[in-house]
Structures are given as structure tokens and as C-alpha cells.
Amino acid sequence: MATKLDKEQLRELVEPNWRRMYNFVFRLTLDRDRAERYLADVFALAAAQDKIPTENVEVWLLGIANKLLEERLPRQPEVNFDILDDTLRNEATRTDVVRSLNDPQRDFLLWELKQGCMTSVINCLPPGERAAFVVCHVLKLGDVEAASSLGITESAYKVRLSRARKKIGDYLAPRCEHVNPMNPCRCPARIGTALHKGFIKPMGPSGGVVSLRKPVEPYGRYGTGAGNEDVPMRDISAIYGNLPEPDPPEGLGAKLLEQLGR
């Protein structure tokens, strides 16, 4: 699709927005390769429009991204809560694995498991509810902007968001220690299973299966970088609002500009 913008216009379109767009697309796909491909298509579609809005460009881009994802994603989630339980919770806990790790390794893997599990929970939602939850709790848009970005009425958006919150809350409430410290699922006891199943990987350049950007060491509580403090965060909106942004492929912004400028 041929672009109608010059290089400077492309730069003004891409540079301020591509990271947030990647965050949105990655959350809905949980797949780095697809997220990169789809993001390139989103900006190609945007660049080919007759007119770029001068205000609310992010909401406009999210609308393009959401429409593209609605066309490409299956109507039902590709993973579900049963699969997530089977991956992380169907085996006996392996506390010996935690005891065998040094502090940096332990902190890193705890971080990977926490954010990886929470991100996977989002992907157990149908795409429409997933998008509503992400624009609200991850991108933190207001109701009017969120509804506009999804191309639906504000009342329809609130219905989707309510359903998404209920499903996530119903799943996490009886399981996750970060919602209720009395719950049985505790990250340190699940590290061994998560490593065995390939859900997370040891420290290294490749990171975990759903690896996101890490805070500055030592790894803190959901993106705060606040040392090894591990205080439960019972409010789901606080948990998801403090997840780190996805770590995009190196040089993705420059790659997008190069592709669009051809």
C-alpha cells in the first residue's frame, strides 16, 4: 500500500506512537512475531489515509489497529483459563528450585512469572473484551477515548469492560496470592513448574516466553523497581496498571520508518 506522507510526516506519525501501539497489539496477540507484522500493517494503513488527524492521533491509530485485529484474530481466545491452569498449576510445587537459585536469578524468575502469568490471563478473554480491558487498565484511556478507539458506543464499551473485569477477577480471586495473600498459588512455589513447562526461561538474552521489559535490578514489584519488596497488590486495576510495557524488538521504530518510506 503506497504511502501518501513524506519522510517528516511519517516520522511525526510513527515516533511518538509506535511503542504504545506495540503494547496494544502485543497484549492482544501475546506473540512477538505477529505483533511486529501487524504493527507494520497498522502504520501502513494509517500512512495511506487521505488525512491524518491533528488531535487524538493515538486514539485514531488504536482504531485502525483494533479493526485490523478484529479481522485477523479468532473470535474465541487461542488460550483459556484451563490451559493456563494446566501449564502452571497441575503439578506439585517445586520449592527446591527456588532454594537452589541465587538472589538475582530468583528475583528475575519471580518477575518473569508474575508478569507472564498476568499477561496470559488477559489472553484468556475474547478479543473484544481483551481490547476493552487493555485500553482501560494497561493504556489507561478514559471512557470516551477508549470507546472511540474500539469503534463502539461508550455504553457498549462499559459492558465489555465489565465482563472482562469479572472474568479476570473470578479467575484470580481464588488463586493468586497478589489478589489475596491467603490464596494457594504463590509465585516462588511455581517457578520450578514454569521452567519445566517452558513458560519462563532462565536469565539470558532470550528472556521468557512472554517476557516483557524488566525494571532496573534488583527486580521490584510490578514495575516499581522498588528493591525486593513483594507486597500483595489486591486491586486488579493496580496490578495491570503497573505491568511494564512489552520490550519490542530492537530497532523496531527505525524499521517501521524504513518500511513505510519505500
C-alpha positions as CSV (number, residue, x, y, z in Angstrom):
1,M,0.0,0.0,0.0
2,A,1.6,3.3,-1.1
3,T,2.2,6.0,1.4
4,K,0.9,9.5,0.9
5,L,3.2,11.1,3.5
6,D,6.7,12.5,3.2
7,K,9.5,11.4,5.5
8,E,9.0,14.1,8.1
9,Q,5.3,13.4,8.3
10,L,6.0,9.7,8.7
11,R,8.4,10.4,11.5
12,E,5.8,12.5,13.3
13,L,3.3,9.7,12.9
14,V,5.4,6.8,14.0
15,E,7.9,8.0,16.6
16,P,5.6,9.3,19.3
17,N,3.1,6.4,18.9
18,W,4.7,3.1,17.9
19,R,5.6,1.9,21.4
20,R,2.1,2.4,22.7
21,M,0.7,0.7,19.6
22,Y,3.1,-2.2,20.0
23,N,1.9,-2.5,23.6
24,F,-1.7,-2.8,22.5
25,V,-1.1,-5.2,19.6
26,F,1.2,-7.4,21.7
27,R,-1.3,-7.6,24.5
28,L,-4.0,-8.8,22.1
29,T,-1.8,-11.4,20.4
30,L,0.8,-12.4,23.0
31,D,3.0,-13.2,20.0
32,R,6.0,-11.0,19.2
33,D,6.2,-12.0,15.5
34,R,2.6,-11.3,14.9
35,A,2.7,-8.1,16.9
36,E,5.6,-6.8,14.7
37,R,3.9,-7.8,11.5
38,Y,0.5,-6.4,12.5
39,L,2.0,-3.1,13.7
40,A,3.7,-2.6,10.4
41,D,0.3,-3.1,8.7
42,V,-1.3,-0.7,11.1
43,F,1.1,2.1,10.2
44,A,0.9,1.3,6.5
45,L,-2.9,1.7,6.6
46,A,-2.6,4.9,8.6
47,A,0.0,6.4,6.3
48,A,-2.2,5.7,3.3
49,Q,-5.1,7.7,4.6
50,D,-6.2,10.9,2.9
51,K,-5.8,12.9,6.1
52,I,-4.0,12.4,9.4
53,P,-5.9,13.9,12.4
54,T,-4.2,16.8,14.2
55,E,-5.6,15.7,17.6
56,N,-6.2,12.3,19.3
57,V,-3.8,10.6,16.9
58,E,-3.3,7.8,19.4
59,V,-7.0,7.0,19.6
60,W,-7.2,7.1,15.8
61,L,-4.3,4.7,15.4
62,L,-5.8,2.4,18.0
63,G,-9.0,2.4,16.0
64,I,-7.1,1.2,12.9
65,A,-5.2,-1.4,15.0
66,N,-8.4,-2.7,16.6
67,K,-10.2,-3.0,13.3
68,L,-7.3,-4.9,11.8
69,L,-7.1,-7.2,14.8
70,E,-10.8,-7.9,14.8
71,E,-10.4,-9.1,11.2
72,R,-7.4,-11.3,11.9
73,L,-7.8,-12.7,15.4
74,P,-10.0,-15.7,16.1
75,R,-13.3,-14.8,17.7
76,Q,-12.6,-17.1,20.6
77,P,-9.3,-16.9,22.6
78,E,-6.5,-19.1,21.5
79,V,-5.7,-19.9,25.1
80,N,-8.1,-20.3,28.0
81,F,-8.0,-20.4,31.8
82,D,-7.9,-24.3,31.8
83,I,-4.8,-24.2,29.6
84,L,-3.2,-21.7,31.9
85,D,-4.1,-23.8,35.0
86,D,-2.7,-26.9,33.2
87,T,0.5,-25.1,32.5
88,L,1.2,-23.7,35.9
89,R,-0.9,-25.4,38.5
90,N,-1.5,-29.1,37.6
91,E,1.8,-30.3,39.1
92,A,3.1,-30.4,42.6
93,T,5.0,-27.3,43.7
94,R,8.8,-27.3,43.4
95,T,10.2,-25.2,46.2
96,D,13.6,-26.9,45.8
97,V,14.1,-25.0,42.6
98,V,13.8,-21.6,44.4
99,R,16.2,-22.7,47.1
100,S,18.8,-23.6,44.6
101,L,18.9,-20.1,43.0
102,N,21.0,-17.2,43.9
103,D,19.2,-13.9,44.6
104,P,19.5,-12.3,41.2
105,Q,18.2,-15.4,39.5
106,R,15.4,-15.8,41.9
107,D,14.3,-12.2,41.6
108,F,14.4,-12.3,37.8
109,L,12.4,-15.5,37.6
110,L,9.8,-14.3,40.1
111,W,9.4,-11.2,38.0
112,E,9.1,-13.2,34.8
113,L,6.5,-15.5,36.3
114,K,4.4,-12.7,37.8
115,Q,4.1,-10.5,34.7
116,G,3.9,-13.6,32.4
117,C,1.0,-15.1,34.2
118,M,-0.9,-11.8,34.4
119,T,-0.4,-11.2,30.7
120,S,-1.6,-14.7,29.8
121,V,-4.7,-14.1,31.9
122,I,-5.7,-11.2,29.6
123,N,-5.3,-13.5,26.6
124,C,-7.9,-15.9,28.0
125,L,-10.5,-13.2,27.2
126,P,-12.3,-13.0,23.8
127,P,-10.7,-10.3,21.6
128,G,-13.4,-7.7,22.2
129,E,-13.3,-7.9,25.9
130,R,-9.5,-8.2,25.8
131,A,-9.2,-4.9,23.9
132,A,-11.5,-3.1,26.3
133,F,-9.5,-4.3,29.3
134,V,-6.2,-3.3,27.7
135,V,-7.2,0.2,26.7
136,C,-8.6,0.8,30.2
137,H,-6.2,-0.9,32.5
138,V,-3.0,-1.0,30.5
139,L,-3.1,2.0,28.3
140,K,-5.3,3.9,30.8
141,L,-7.6,5.7,28.4
142,G,-10.7,7.4,29.7
143,D,-14.1,6.0,28.8
144,V,-14.8,8.3,25.9
145,E,-11.4,7.8,24.3
146,A,-11.4,4.0,24.9
147,A,-14.8,3.6,23.3
148,S,-13.8,5.7,20.4
149,S,-10.6,3.7,19.9
150,L,-12.7,0.5,19.7
151,G,-15.3,2.0,17.4
152,I,-18.2,1.3,19.8
153,T,-20.5,3.3,22.0
154,E,-19.5,4.2,25.5
155,S,-22.2,2.0,26.9
156,A,-21.1,-1.0,24.8
157,Y,-17.5,-0.4,25.9
158,K,-18.6,-0.4,29.6
159,V,-20.4,-3.7,29.1
160,R,-17.3,-5.3,27.5
161,L,-15.1,-3.9,30.2
162,S,-17.4,-5.1,33.0
163,R,-17.4,-8.6,31.5
164,A,-13.6,-8.6,31.2
165,R,-13.1,-7.5,34.8
166,K,-15.5,-10.1,36.1
167,K,-13.8,-13.0,34.2
168,I,-10.3,-11.9,35.3
169,G,-11.4,-11.3,38.9
170,D,-13.3,-14.6,39.1
171,Y,-10.1,-16.4,37.9
172,L,-7.6,-14.6,40.0
173,A,-9.6,-14.2,43.2
174,P,-9.4,-17.8,44.5
175,R,-5.9,-18.5,43.1
176,C,-3.5,-15.6,43.1
177,E,-1.5,-14.5,46.1
178,H,-1.3,-11.0,44.7
179,V,-5.1,-10.6,44.9
180,N,-5.4,-12.4,48.3
181,P,-2.3,-13.4,50.3
182,M,-4.3,-16.4,51.6
183,N,-4.6,-17.9,48.2
184,P,-2.8,-21.1,47.3
185,C,-0.9,-20.1,44.1
186,R,2.3,-18.5,45.2
187,C,4.9,-17.5,42.6
188,P,8.0,-18.9,44.4
189,A,6.4,-22.3,44.6
190,R,5.5,-22.2,40.8
191,I,8.9,-21.2,39.4
192,G,10.0,-24.9,39.0
193,T,6.9,-25.8,37.1
194,A,7.0,-22.7,34.9
195,L,10.6,-23.5,34.0
196,H,9.8,-27.2,33.3
197,K,6.9,-26.3,31.1
198,G,8.9,-23.6,29.2
199,F,6.5,-20.8,30.4
200,I,9.6,-18.9,31.5
201,K,13.3,-19.3,30.8
202,P,16.4,-18.7,32.9
203,M,18.2,-15.4,32.8
204,G,19.6,-14.8,29.4
205,P,19.2,-12.6,26.2
206,S,16.1,-14.5,25.0
207,G,14.1,-13.9,28.2
208,G,10.9,-15.8,28.8
209,V,8.1,-17.0,26.6
210,V,6.0,-13.9,27.5
211,S,9.0,-11.8,28.6
212,L,8.3,-8.1,28.9
213,R,10.7,-5.2,29.7
214,K,12.4,-5.7,33.1
215,P,12.8,-3.0,35.7
216,V,16.3,-1.9,36.7
217,E,17.8,-4.6,39.0
218,P,17.0,-5.6,41.7
219,Y,13.6,-6.6,40.3
220,G,10.8,-4.9,42.1
221,R,7.1,-5.1,42.5
222,Y,5.2,-4.8,39.1
223,G,7.4,-2.2,37.6
224,T,8.2,-0.1,40.5
225,G,11.8,-1.1,40.7
226,A,11.5,-0.9,44.4
227,G,14.0,-3.4,45.5
228,N,12.8,-6.9,46.6
229,E,9.6,-5.7,48.3
230,D,6.9,-8.1,47.5
231,V,3.7,-6.6,48.9
232,P,0.5,-8.1,47.6
233,M,-1.5,-5.8,45.2
234,R,-5.1,-6.8,45.8
235,D,-6.6,-4.4,43.3
236,I,-6.7,-5.8,39.8
237,S,-6.5,-2.4,38.1
238,A,-3.4,-1.6,40.1
239,I,-1.8,-4.9,39.2
240,Y,-2.4,-4.4,35.5
241,G,-1.8,-0.7,35.5
242,N,1.7,-1.3,36.8
243,L,2.7,-4.1,34.3
244,P,5.8,-3.0,32.3
245,E,5.4,-2.2,28.7
246,P,6.4,-5.0,26.3
247,D,10.0,-5.0,25.3
248,P,9.8,-4.5,21.5
249,P,12.3,-6.0,19.0
250,E,15.5,-4.0,18.8
251,G,15.3,-1.1,16.3
252,L,11.6,-1.6,15.6
253,G,10.8,2.1,15.3
254,A,13.5,2.6,12.7
255,K,12.4,-0.5,10.8
256,L,8.9,0.8,10.6
257,L,10.0,4.1,9.2
258,E,12.2,2.3,6.7
259,Q,9.4,0.1,5.5
260,L,7.0,3.0,5.2
261,G,9.4,5.1,3.3
262,R,10.0,2.6,0.5
